[in-house]
Amino acid sequence: MASRIRHHVNPLSMRMLEFDPEPLALSERPIHVELGCAEGEFLFRFAAAHPDYQVIGVEIRKDLVHDIRKTAQQQKVSDRVQAVFANIPIHLDLLFPPNSVTRFYLNFPDPYFKREQHKRRVLTPEVVRSVHAALIPGGELFFQSDVFDTALDAMYITELHAPAGFESVGEPWTFLRDNPYADSPTRRERFCTEEGIRIWRFCYRKSA
């Protein structure tokens, strides 16, 4: 019987804090990174639409990383699509050197509704600073969620802790109505669009 892949993993558990991620083989292509890539559906759709990019998924569930790598090999795109087993708040600085990433994507992260679980949310002050450091000048962080509380919390943390030179593409404290990168919608994004569910999006760009 196939092993059951857990839907949620506590990134603050001891076993998630005591390992080092494998180093990534970064190419000269523009690097696009999805934080929390799950089964990698967005990675493969995005890579198919943008064959000149290197697309990397960061995921805390090791079995999913293994499956993405296997699929990339089967589709003969392992030179362009990679996945790495890592704990985003702990390992982001180790994975991507300064000024190396063109855009980070955070697509529909786990909302962790209970207040005591909010500390498990992906976008922390440390992650915002790590994202800023890894981005090239002009690079971006793009976020979307169909849960308003999650999106507002992420925007609050980004606005409050963004380093100088990391500013909203739109007006401060304003969500984007549309997805500027809609050529590779995620499964959740397609579902929300079909059902008429509002999606809350924002994008921050590094100027320095």
ZIHUHU-V726531 format. One record per residue. RES is the residue in three letters. PSI is psi in radians with two decimals (* if undefined). OMEGA is omega in radians with two decimals (999 if undefined). Layout:
BEGIN
RES & PSI & OMEGA
RES & PSI & OMEGA
END
This chain:
BEGIN
MET & 2.36 & -3.14
ALA & 2.54 & 3.14
SER & 2.59 & -3.11
ARG & 2.21 & 3.12
ILE & 2.19 & -3.10
ARG & 2.45 & 3.11
HIS & -0.57 & -3.10
HIS & 2.47 & 3.07
VAL & 2.34 & 3.11
ASN & 1.91 & -3.10
PRO & -0.16 & -3.11
LEU & 0.03 & 3.09
SER & 2.71 & -3.04
MET & -0.70 & -3.09
ARG & -0.37 & 3.11
MET & -0.10 & -3.13
LEU & -0.12 & -2.97
GLU & 0.72 & 3.03
PHE & 2.76 & 3.08
ASP & 2.41 & 3.14
PRO & 2.72 & 3.03
GLU & 2.51 & 3.10
PRO & 2.58 & 3.12
LEU & 2.59 & 3.05
ALA & 1.64 & -3.10
LEU & 2.38 & -3.10
SER & -3.06 & 3.08
GLU & -0.08 & 3.11
ARG & 2.74 & 2.96
PRO & 2.29 & -3.04
ILE & 2.17 & 3.09
HIS & 2.32 & -2.98
VAL & 2.23 & 2.98
GLU & 2.17 & 3.11
LEU & 2.02 & -3.06
GLY & 1.20 & -2.97
CYS & -0.07 & 3.14
ALA & -2.21 & -3.08
GLU & -0.01 & 3.01
GLY & 0.23 & -3.11
GLU & -0.78 & 3.13
PHE & -0.68 & -3.11
LEU & -0.84 & -3.07
PHE & -0.65 & 3.08
ARG & -0.76 & -3.11
PHE & -0.73 & 3.13
ALA & -0.65 & 3.11
ALA & -0.61 & 3.13
ALA & -0.35 & -3.07
HIS & 1.32 & -3.05
PRO & -0.20 & -3.14
ASP & 0.01 & -3.10
TYR & 2.71 & 2.89
GLN & 2.21 & -3.04
VAL & 2.20 & -3.05
ILE & 2.32 & 3.05
GLY & 2.37 & 3.08
VAL & 2.16 & -3.01
GLU & 2.46 & -3.09
ILE & -0.14 & 3.10
ARG & 1.91 & -2.98
LYS & -0.66 & -3.13
ASP & -0.65 & 3.12
LEU & -0.67 & 3.09
VAL & -0.77 & 3.12
HIS & -0.76 & -3.12
ASP & -0.69 & 3.12
ILE & -0.76 & 3.13
ARG & -0.70 & 3.13
LYS & -0.77 & 3.12
THR & -0.70 & 3.12
ALA & -0.68 & 3.10
GLN & -0.74 & -3.14
GLN & -0.64 & -3.14
GLN & 0.01 & 3.11
LYS & 0.73 & 3.09
VAL & 0.33 & -3.08
SER & -0.27 & 3.05
ASP & -0.28 & -3.10
ARG & -0.41 & -3.11
VAL & 2.09 & 3.13
GLN & 2.74 & 3.00
ALA & 2.53 & -3.12
VAL & 2.36 & 3.07
PHE & 1.99 & -3.07
ALA & 2.77 & 3.07
ASN & 1.87 & -2.95
ILE & -0.89 & -3.10
PRO & -0.42 & -3.07
ILE & -0.64 & -2.88
HIS & -0.08 & -3.02
LEU & -0.71 & 3.13
ASP & -0.49 & -3.14
LEU & -0.47 & -3.04
LEU & -0.68 & -2.99
PHE & 2.05 & 3.12
PRO & 2.88 & 3.12
PRO & 2.50 & 3.04
ASN & 0.79 & -3.09
SER & -0.38 & -3.00
VAL & 2.37 & 3.11
THR & -0.76 & 3.13
ARG & 2.42 & 2.97
PHE & 2.48 & 3.09
TYR & 2.32 & 3.02
LEU & 1.69 & -3.01
ASN & 1.94 & 3.01
PHE & 1.05 & -3.14
PRO & 2.79 & 3.08
ASP & 2.23 & -3.06
PRO & -0.45 & -3.09
TYR & 1.27 & -2.99
PHE & -0.69 & -3.07
LYS & 2.41 & -3.06
ARG & -0.67 & -3.11
GLU & -0.22 & 3.11
GLN & -0.07 & -3.09
HIS & -0.50 & -3.13
LYS & -0.23 & 3.10
ARG & -0.16 & -3.10
ARG & 2.59 & -2.98
VAL & -0.78 & -3.00
LEU & 1.66 & 3.09
THR & 2.93 & 3.06
PRO & -0.67 & -3.14
GLU & -0.69 & 3.13
VAL & -0.71 & 3.09
VAL & -0.79 & 3.14
ARG & -0.65 & 3.11
SER & -0.72 & 3.09
VAL & -0.82 & 3.13
HIS & -0.77 & -3.11
ALA & -0.65 & -3.08
ALA & -0.41 & -3.09
LEU & 2.55 & 2.97
ILE & 2.80 & 2.99
PRO & 2.25 & -3.03
GLY & -0.12 & 3.11
GLY & 2.84 & -2.97
GLU & 2.71 & 2.91
LEU & 2.10 & 3.13
PHE & 2.26 & -3.07
PHE & 2.48 & 3.00
GLN & 2.51 & 3.12
SER & 2.64 & 3.04
ASP & 0.14 & 3.09
VAL & 1.96 & -3.03
PHE & -0.76 & -3.12
ASP & -0.71 & 3.12
THR & -0.78 & -3.13
ALA & -0.74 & -3.13
LEU & -0.70 & 3.10
ASP & -0.74 & 3.12
ALA & -0.72 & 3.11
MET & -0.71 & 3.13
TYR & -0.82 & -3.13
ILE & -0.72 & -3.13
THR & -0.80 & 3.12
GLU & -0.70 & -3.03
LEU & -0.59 & -2.98
HIS & 0.05 & 3.13
ALA & 2.29 & 3.06
PRO & 2.90 & 3.07
ALA & 2.45 & -3.14
GLY & 0.31 & 3.08
PHE & 1.76 & -2.93
GLU & 2.70 & 3.14
SER & 2.42 & 3.08
VAL & -0.61 & 3.05
GLY & -2.73 & 3.06
GLU & 2.58 & 3.08
PRO & 2.49 & 3.12
TRP & 0.56 & -3.14
THR & 2.25 & 3.09
PHE & 2.61 & 3.06
LEU & 2.41 & 3.12
ARG & -0.68 & -3.07
ASP & 2.86 & 3.09
ASN & 1.99 & 3.14
PRO & -0.16 & -3.13
TYR & 0.91 & -2.96
ALA & 0.08 & -3.12
ASP & -0.17 & -3.13
SER & 1.09 & -3.09
PRO & 2.51 & 3.08
THR & 2.93 & 3.11
ARG & -0.77 & -3.14
ARG & -0.68 & 3.13
GLU & -0.74 & 3.12
ARG & -0.72 & 3.11
PHE & -0.82 & -3.12
CYS & -0.69 & 3.13
THR & -0.76 & 3.14
GLU & -0.61 & -3.09
GLU & -0.04 & -3.14
GLY & 0.47 & -3.14
ILE & 2.30 & -3.11
ARG & 2.38 & 3.06
ILE & 2.30 & -3.11
TRP & 2.09 & -3.04
ARG & 2.59 & 2.92
PHE & 2.84 & -3.11
CYS & 2.29 & 3.09
TYR & 2.47 & -3.08
ARG & 2.41 & 3.13
LYS & 2.12 & 3.10
SER & -0.30 & -3.12
ALA & * & 999
END
